[in-house]
């Protein structure tokens, strides 16, 4: 299951200061899409979105930020479910 922490991460993204708000907003949208696709069993479609969300978050936030960690876990879960580990 994709971590519901990404929903919490999305809230954290909205409260983050000193970062590129456009990238953070896009990452939040992508994470929401990943959750939806994952719940629908559309793992192949979820993968590129999860990857892009992580890239955007890594660019905008410190590597140890909660939203970055949640996005990394989401990407790993999508990969695992796809059997690509």
N, C-alpha and C positions, 0 to 999 in steps of 0.2 A: 504494500500500500504506500502511496506517496505520502510523505509526512505532512500531517495537517499543520505542522510548525510553519510551513510556507505561508499559511494564512496569517499566522502571527508575524512572520517575516514581512509580509506585505504591509502590515500595519506599521512595523518598524521602519520600513522603507519610507513611508509617508512622513515619518517624524524625523528623518535624518536631515541634518544640516550640513553645509559645506560640501555638497556633492552635486553632481550633475542631475538635476531633477528630471530631465527628459529621459535619461537612461534608467533612472530608478522607476519612473512611471511605466516605461516600456517593460522593464523586468517584472514589475508587479502584474501587468496585463498578461505577460507570457506565462508567469507562474499560475495564474488563474486558469489559463487555457490548458496548461499541462495537467492540472488537477482534473479538469473536465474531461479531457481526452483519456487520461488514465482511468477514470471511473467508467468510461465507456468502452474500455478495452482497446483503445486505439494507440497502442504503445509505439508503433513506428512513426505515427504522426506527432506524438508527444516528444519524442527524442530530440529533434532539432530545436524545438521550442525551449525545452529544458536546458539544452546546451547553450543557446543564445542568452537565456535569462542569466545563467551562471556567468557567462562572459561579461555581460553588462554590469552585473553586480561586482565582479572582481575588478572591473575598471573604475567603478565609482566609490567603492567602499574598501576599508581595510580587509585583508584576507581572513581575519578572525571574527569579523562581524557576523552576527546571528543570521541575517538574510543570506549571506554568502554560504554559510554552513548549511542552511536549509536547502538552498538551491543545489548545492553539491550532493546532498543526500537524495534529493528528488531525481537528479540526473542518474545517480547510482542505482536507485530503485527502478527507474525506467529501463536502464541497461540490463539489470538483473532479470527483470520480467521479460525482456526481449530475448534473454538467453545469450547475451553478448557480454560475458564476463571472463 
